[in-house]
Amino acid sequence: MDTAFRTPLLDLFRRGDVARDVRLLAAQGAFAPRAHEQLGLLMLLVGDPDPEIARVADATLAAIPAAPLSAFLARADVSAETRAFFAARGLEPAAAPAVDATAPIAEPAAAPAAASAIVPAISDDESTALQKIAAMNVAERIGLAMKGTREERAILIRDPNKIVAVAVLSSPKMTENEVESIARMANVSEEILRIIAQTRAWVKNYAVVWSLTKNPKTPVAISMNMLSRLTDRDLRTLSTDRNVPDVLRLTARKKLASDK
């Protein structure tokens, strides 16, 4: 079931790129910090090919109290697909919409083994943060990516497990300044840079576009597509930058010459 609500994390689940144990925790309502995303995951997972995951997701949905769920469905930012899904389950929007949708709406059907560690109080000292994060399992790191601090997100965006890094981009705490910083990183995966480039709200920001274009890790096809958006000043900088691929540097030179 497609909710028409999109975040990098939801898109990863839609593509089927998520391990069974992580899908099972999501079916328990354990991950998403926002009602939109939490319900979107549960709606996807009731159709999971694994019978246990589908059953757990269905049970989690059934356990949500009707009143707050009906109020959520009355919000203007809830899709028609979501309303139709719950109408088929006998639930209609309330007369008055919920004011806030920043918190999860479902309580986890079963708490993860280390749920208390999902939002730990981590010291500002990065070495301490690295040590604590290294001791977490994947589910805990996903939870921290969604709910932790900016410093923790800066560490987790480089996590070798793709779903953890993608969860950082889905955090409701993510700011455009953070996205710009991530777009400059040469030690994040190409997948992360591709997601940033494909997120319309982020590439409206010129600083994000420039950071992606000059990042040598950004896939060349993406960087090339962004050349047309650069100022002449930045094109000149790019045309002499030995850190970017040759084809990008040469194309920037040609564009400058043709614009004269």
Residue, then its C-alpha position, 0 to 999 in steps of 0.5 A: m500500500d503506497t501512502a503517497f508520503r515520502t521520506p528516504l527511509l520509507d522509500l528504502f522500505r518500498r524498494g525492499d532493501v531492508a533486512r527482516d529483523v529491521r522490518l519486524l521492528a518497524a512492524q512493531g511501531a518501533f522506529a518512526p518518530r512522526a505519525h505520518e512516517q510510522l503509519g506509512l511503514l505500518m501500511l507498507l508492512v501489512g502487505d509484507p511477504d513475510p506472514e509474521i511481519a504482516r501479522v505484527a504490523d496489522a496487530t500494531l495498527a489494530a492497537i492504535p486507539a481510534a480517537p487519535l487516529s481518526a483525528f490524525l486522518a482529518r489532517a489536511d496533509v494526510s493523503a487520500e490513499t491513507r484515508a482509503f486504507f483506514a476506511a477499509r478498516g472501518l475508520e473515518p476521519a474525525a470532525a476536528p483534525a489533530v493539531d500535532a503530527t510530530a510524535p508517533i501515534a502507535e505504541p510499539a507492539a513489543a519493545p525492542a530488547a534495548a529500546s531504552a538505548i535508542v535515545p541515550a544521553i551521549s556526551d558531546d565528546e565525539s570519541t565517547a559518542l563513537q564508542k557508544i554508537a559502536a556498541m549499538n545494534v542496527a535497530e538502536r542506531i536507526g532509532l538514534a539516527m532518527k531521534g538523536t543529536r546533530e553530532e550523533r547524526a554526523i557520525l551515523i550518516r557515515d554508517p556502513n549499514k545503508i538503512v542507518a545512514v538513510a534514517v539520518l536523512s529521514s530525521p525530523k530534526m534534520t536541517e538544511n545546514e546539516v544537509e549542506s554539510i553532508a553534501r560536502m562529505a567525501n566519506v559518505s556513500e553515493e546513495i546518500l548523495r543521490i538521495i539528497a540530489q533527488t530531494r526537491a526541497w533540499v536542492k532548492n538550496y543553492a548551497v546544497v547544489w554547489s556542495l553536491t557538484k564539487n563533491p568528488k564522491t557525487p555520481v558524475a551524472i548528478s554533478m553534470n545535471m547541476l552545472s546549469r544551476l551554477t553561477d559563473r563564479d562557481l563554474r570558474t572555481l570548478s573548471t580549475d578544481r583538480n579534485v572533481p572528475d575531468v569530465l566535470r571540470l572540462t564541461a565547466r570550462k566549455k560552459l563558461a566559454s559558450d556563455k561569453 
